[in-house]
Amino acid sequence: MKFIDQYLEESSQIVRGLDRAAILNVVGVLKRCREEGGRVFALGVGGSAANASHMVNDLRKITLIEAYAPTDNVSELTARTNDEGWASCFAAWLKGSRLNARDVLFILSVGGGNLEQNVSPNLVEALKYGVKLGAKIVGIVGRDGGYTAQCADACVVVPTVNPAHVTPHTEAFHAVVWHLVVSHPDLKAVPTKWESVAAAK
């Protein structure tokens, strides 16, 4: 029980420490993207790739924002990795998708990308490509935010309350924050199923 209590207390501390203004900035960038007819490309690696897929579903279904995750197409992703290299796979995918200045790159990551330590170089190259084209950059990341936080227009950094739990807390709070974002009245366009069922009773 001691570990469970500790872990849940850490989660409570993270909730209290989340930057509310940063979350609102993410909402603002996405709202503008929808108004301008842009698209959201959600990028993540490992567990964050699974989170990106879930977030894309919510953006499309709840906020009516056109959204995609490169990692949802395993054939293209692995072909590009095999033929062109891991570091360039996301940037090449975005080039094929005709990324432009109306679009948003949404990064879900623990470290945010770090070339010096060779961590998530594909995120860094995608970010560089996005910045070059004038696309907006948003992220939900952990630690110090890495390269994502350096170049983002809006970035939520999940506070580190225990260095031993940075990864599980960050990946868990990806979901907490993006669900908050798609539920925000400035973005939510379609009722969620169980809430609409309850309201109909």
N, C-alpha and C positions, 0 to 999 in steps of 0.2 A: 504493500500500500504506500510505502514511503516514496517509491519512485513515481507511482501514479500521481500522488498528491503534488510532488515536485513538478512533474511535467505539465500538469494542468495549471498549476500556479504560474509557471513560465508563460503558458498560453495567455493567461489573464494579464500578465505584465505586458505582453506584446500588444494586446488589444488596447490597453491604456496608452501605450507608447506610439501607436500608429499616427502618422501625420495626416490629419484630416484635410488640411489644405491641399496636400499632394494628391489625395484621392479625388477631391473635387476638380483638380486640374486635369486628371485623367478623364473624368466625366466630360469636361469641357472640350477636350481634344476630340473625343469620340463623337460628341454631339455635332461639332463642326464638320467632322468627316462625313457623317450621315447627311447633313444639310447640303454639302458640296458634292454628294454622289461619289465619295471616295470609298475605298475598301480597306479592310483591316487584315493584315497578315500576321498571324500569331506564330512566334518562333520559340521553341524550347527544345531541350535535349534531355534524354532520360525520362525521369518522372515528370519533368516539366513539359516534355512533348505530349504526354498523356493529358496533362492539364490544359495545354494549348488546344487539343482536340475538343475537350469539354467546353472550354471557353468559346470556341468558334461556334459550337452549337447554340450556346446561350446568346451570343451576339446576333446570330442570324435569326433565331426563333423569337427571342424576347424583345430585342431592340430594333430589329429589321435593318441591321447593318450588314452589308455584304462582307463576308469574312472567310478566310481560308487558313489552313495550317499545312505547310509543305510536308510535314511528317505524316500526314494522312495518306499521302501517295507513296507507299513504300517502294514501288517499282521505280518511279522517277528518282526518288531520294537515293536509293542504292545504286542506280545506274550512274547518277552524277558523282556519287562518292567514289565508285569504282573507276570511272573514266576520267574524272577531272580532279578528284581529291576531296577530302573531308572539309577542309577549310573553306572551299569555295562553293560547297553544295547549296547553301541557302541563297547566296548572292546570285548564283546562276539561275536558280529557280525563280527568284524575284525578277531577274532580267527577262526570263521567258514569260513571266506574268505581266510584263510591261508596267512595272512599278512606276508611279508618278507622284507629283507633288500633292495631289489630293488624298493620297493614301496614307495609312498609318502602319508602322511596324510596332507590334506589341510584343515585348520581350518578357517571357517568364523564365526566370533563372535564379539559381542560388547565388552565384558569384557575379553575374552580369557580363561575363566575358573578360578574359585577361590574356593578351598576346604574350606578355613577358613570361608568364607561367604556363603558356600553352594550354589554357583552359578555355574551352568553348570558342576556338578561333573562328568557327563558322558563324557564330553570333556576331563577333566583331567585324568580320568581313561584310556581313549583311548590313550591319549598322553603318559602316563606312559608305556602302553603296546607297543606302537610304538617305543619308545626310547629303551625299553628292547630288542626288536628284531632288532634294528639298522635301522629301516625305517627312511626316511628323513621327517622332519617336516617343513611345511610352513604355513603361516597364513596371513590373512588380518583381523585386529582386531582394536578395539578402546581403549579409556582410556589409561592405561599403558601397555596394551597387556596381562596382567594376566599371567597364567601359560603357555599359548602358546608362548608368547614372551620369557619366561625364557628358554624354551627348544628347540626353533625353530632353524633350519638351515638357514632359510630366513623368515623374517616377516616384513610386512608393517603395521605400526601403524598409523591409520588415526588420524591426529592431532586434539586435542580437542580445538576448538576455542570458544565454548559456552557450558558449562556444562549442560545447559538445553536442548541441542539438540544432545547429544552424540549418542543416539540410531538411530534417523533418518539419521543423517549424516554418521555414520559408515556403516549402512546397505545400504545406497545409494552408498557409495564409494566402498563397496565390488564390485558392478557392474562396476563402473568406472575402478577400478584397474584390475579386472580379464579380462574385455574386452580389456584393454591395453595389458595385458599379452598374450592373445590368438591371438592378432593382431600383436604382435612383429615378425619381420622377422625371428628370430631364431626359432620360434615355428609354425607360421602359415603355414599350408601345403595345405589347400583347400581354394579356393576363396569363399567369402561370396556372397550370392545370388544377392543382388541388385547391388553390385559393379561389379559382373561379367556380369550382364544384361547391365549395362551402358557401360561397356568396349566393348561389342559386337556390339553396335550401330555404 
